[in-house]
Amino acid sequence: MAVFTERVQTVLTKGQYDALSRLAREEDKPVSVLVREAVEKVYFVEAERKRRQEALAALLSLDAPVADWEQMEDEIVNGALE
């Protein structure tokens, strides 16, 4: 389980806070958990998706020779057996 040691402070409008509090009650979670989940989803998940897309683009830019799947599978199996 994660240990939360860093504090972040923000200021919301009354309407924002009321809406967030209402959602927290509906989900039976503290407001702080909803905020952490939102940060994770909006910023960290998106950053990871972008990192993976960049890695894929780098791999595709290699223009490496690729055979059909059957030939590649044979090469993998034969290489593993040797």
ABEGO torsion letter per residue (X at the ends): XBBBABBBBBBBBAAAAAAAAAAAAAAGBBAAAAAAAAAAAAAAAAAAAAAAAAAAAAAAAAGBBBBBAAAAAAAAAAAAAX
